[in-house]
Amino acid sequence: MGDDYKISIFAPMTGQVVDLGEVPDPIYADRMMGDGVAIIPEDGAMFSPVSGYINVISEDKHAFGFTSDDGLEIMVHFGVDNKLAPDCYTVHKGVNSRVQAGDMIAEFNLEKIRGSGINTITPVIICGGLEGKVIRPAAGHIK
């Protein structure tokens, strides 16, 4: 693999990339689950950040775990401290689904979610598979 080996993780949504330290939850802000970034979403579309499989979908459909073909374990956690009502989301893939980077995974009704007081900042965490690798996260606006 060598020093120039790279793994790309694509943005799971359009929005503003911010440091995990800005997430108002110490589990993410202090990187207890792993390193990564957070995204302040502009719209409600969520896509697969990697090619691989969906391992986990939380019961209330706000957190998704992926394992990439390269062995990275990635979690995309939509919003902070939330319980989403069923009419706030549509999930298009299930657990054990094979996905390609960029596949539509879910859609969230941002207006309704924000109207209920939920912070939609979305941590994107690499939970495993980073051993010996360095991340260089994107900054600014991503699409």
Kinemage of the C-alpha trace (Angstrom):
@kinemage 1
@onewidth
@group {chain A} dominant
@subgroup {mainchain}
@vectorlist {calphas} color= white
{ca met a 1} P 0.000 0.000 0.000
{ca gly a 2} L 2.785 2.478 0.749
{ca asp a 3} L 2.686 6.028 2.014
{ca asp a 4} L 0.634 7.316 -0.916
{ca tyr a 5} L -2.291 4.924 -0.425
{ca lys a 6} L -5.523 6.919 -0.242
{ca ile a 7} L -9.081 6.059 0.635
{ca ser a 8} L -11.764 8.545 -0.297
{ca ile a 9} L -14.830 9.090 1.809
{ca phe a 10} L -17.417 11.093 -0.053
{ca ala a 11} L -19.632 13.723 1.514
{ca pro a 12} L -22.900 12.054 2.514
{ca met a 13} L -24.776 15.350 2.114
{ca thr a 14} L -24.477 18.882 0.813
{ca gly a 15} L -23.606 21.470 3.418
{ca gln a 16} L -20.933 23.171 5.479
{ca val a 17} L -18.104 21.044 6.907
{ca val a 18} L -17.202 21.905 10.491
{ca asp a 19} L -14.814 20.443 13.048
{ca leu a 20} L -16.209 17.704 15.284
{ca gly a 21} L -15.466 20.010 18.219
{ca glu a 22} L -18.466 22.083 17.130
{ca val a 23} L -20.908 19.210 17.689
{ca pro a 24} L -22.869 19.931 20.899
{ca asp a 25} L -22.364 16.404 22.226
{ca pro a 26} L -19.100 15.419 23.958
{ca ile a 27} L -19.198 11.890 22.537
{ca tyr a 28} L -18.562 13.372 19.087
{ca ala a 29} L -16.803 16.618 20.035
{ca asp a 30} L -14.188 14.736 22.094
{ca arg a 31} L -13.823 12.086 19.354
{ca met a 32} L -14.746 9.227 21.697
{ca met a 33} L -16.208 7.207 18.806
{ca gly a 34} L -13.504 8.092 16.303
{ca asp a 35} L -12.262 10.932 14.130
{ca gly a 36} L -14.043 12.690 11.315
{ca val a 37} L -15.991 15.856 10.602
{ca ala a 38} L -19.496 17.178 10.979
{ca ile a 39} L -21.721 18.631 8.287
{ca ile a 40} L -24.419 21.244 8.692
{ca pro a 41} L -26.820 20.011 5.998
{ca glu a 42} L -28.428 22.275 3.392
{ca asp a 43} L -31.012 19.801 2.236
{ca gly a 44} L -32.343 16.504 3.475
{ca ala a 45} L -30.680 14.119 1.017
{ca met a 46} L -28.187 11.619 2.474
{ca phe a 47} L -25.926 9.484 0.286
{ca ser a 48} L -23.530 6.636 0.940
{ca pro a 49} L -20.063 8.012 1.742
{ca val a 50} L -18.360 4.806 0.545
{ca ser a 51} L -18.767 1.728 -1.587
{ca gly a 52} L -19.445 -1.240 0.647
{ca tyr a 53} L -22.313 -2.315 2.900
{ca ile a 54} L -24.754 -0.787 5.350
{ca asn a 55} L -24.188 -2.603 8.669
{ca val a 56} L -26.504 -0.722 10.969
{ca ile a 57} L -29.535 1.533 10.794
{ca ser a 58} L -30.750 2.885 14.123
{ca glu a 59} L -34.302 2.087 15.141
{ca asp a 60} L -35.462 5.662 14.610
{ca lys a 61} L -33.507 5.954 11.349
{ca his a 62} L -31.108 8.770 12.266
{ca ala a 63} L -27.810 6.835 12.376
{ca phe a 64} L -26.286 4.651 9.677
{ca gly a 65} L -23.203 2.446 9.902
{ca phe a 66} L -21.214 1.521 6.809
{ca thr a 67} L -18.264 -0.785 6.148
{ca ser a 68} L -16.312 0.205 3.057
{ca asp a 69} L -14.713 -2.211 0.636
{ca asp a 70} L -11.382 -0.938 2.059
{ca gly a 71} L -12.387 -1.985 5.598
{ca leu a 72} L -13.275 1.421 7.045
{ca glu a 73} L -16.151 1.535 9.496
{ca ile a 74} L -18.053 4.804 9.127
{ca met a 75} L -21.034 6.188 10.954
{ca val a 76} L -23.232 8.998 9.690
{ca his a 77} L -25.353 10.301 12.576
{ca phe a 78} L -28.054 12.701 11.377
{ca gly a 79} L -28.667 15.325 14.054
{ca val a 80} L -27.831 15.374 17.744
{ca asp a 81} L -29.879 13.958 20.642
{ca asn a 82} L -32.899 13.261 18.536
{ca lys a 83} L -35.801 10.915 18.112
{ca leu a 84} L -37.142 11.430 14.627
{ca ala a 85} L -40.830 11.010 13.977
{ca pro a 86} L -41.559 8.567 11.126
{ca asp a 87} L -42.958 11.365 8.961
{ca cys a 88} L -39.577 13.166 9.073
{ca tyr a 89} L -37.620 10.666 6.986
{ca thr a 90} L -37.691 8.157 4.165
{ca val a 91} L -35.038 5.420 4.122
{ca his a 92} L -34.211 3.924 0.723
{ca lys a 93} L -31.780 1.132 1.715
{ca gly a 94} L -31.735 -1.527 4.408
{ca val a 95} L -29.215 -3.274 6.612
{ca asn a 96} L -26.859 -5.518 4.601
{ca ser a 97} L -27.570 -3.538 1.421
{ca arg a 98} L -24.671 -3.287 -0.976
{ca val a 99} L -24.065 0.401 -1.760
{ca gln a 100} L -21.862 2.436 -4.035
{ca ala a 101} L -20.479 5.805 -2.964
{ca gly a 102} L -23.129 8.348 -3.886
{ca asp a 103} L -26.157 6.029 -3.649
{ca met a 104} L -29.201 7.677 -2.061
{ca ile a 105} L -29.634 6.257 1.451
{ca ala a 106} L -32.282 8.460 3.068
{ca glu a 107} L -34.145 11.741 2.862
{ca phe a 108} L -34.937 13.959 5.835
{ca asn a 109} L -37.512 16.750 6.112
{ca leu a 110} L -35.146 19.457 7.379
{ca glu a 111} L -37.841 22.084 7.801
{ca lys a 112} L -39.961 19.857 10.007
{ca ile a 113} L -36.965 18.520 11.958
{ca arg a 114} L -35.503 21.972 12.612
{ca gly a 115} L -38.998 23.233 13.477
{ca ser a 116} L -39.147 20.661 16.264
{ca gly a 117} L -35.930 22.069 17.755
{ca ile a 118} L -33.548 19.317 16.654
{ca asn a 119} L -30.009 20.365 15.742
{ca thr a 120} L -29.340 18.788 12.334
{ca ile a 121} L -25.530 18.930 12.534
{ca thr a 122} L -24.404 15.527 11.257
{ca pro a 123} L -21.222 13.839 12.505
{ca val a 124} L -19.438 11.630 9.964
{ca ile a 125} L -17.154 9.421 12.037
{ca ile a 126} L -14.523 6.866 11.084
{ca cys a 127} L -15.046 4.323 13.861
{ca gly a 128} L -12.560 1.700 12.682
{ca gly a 129} L -10.015 0.792 10.037
{ca leu a 130} L -7.854 3.911 10.356
{ca glu a 131} L -4.869 2.162 11.906
{ca gly a 132} L -1.699 3.604 10.391
{ca lys a 133} L -3.619 6.102 8.257
{ca val a 134} L -4.009 9.851 8.514
{ca ile a 135} L -7.212 11.664 7.658
{ca arg a 136} L -7.212 14.910 5.747
{ca pro a 137} L -10.784 16.160 5.968
{ca ala a 138} L -12.401 18.531 3.547
{ca ala a 139} L -13.265 22.026 4.698
{ca gly a 140} L -15.845 24.613 3.743
{ca his a 141} L -18.863 23.914 1.587
{ca ile a 142} L -19.181 20.391 0.201
{ca lys a 143} L -21.563 18.753 -2.221
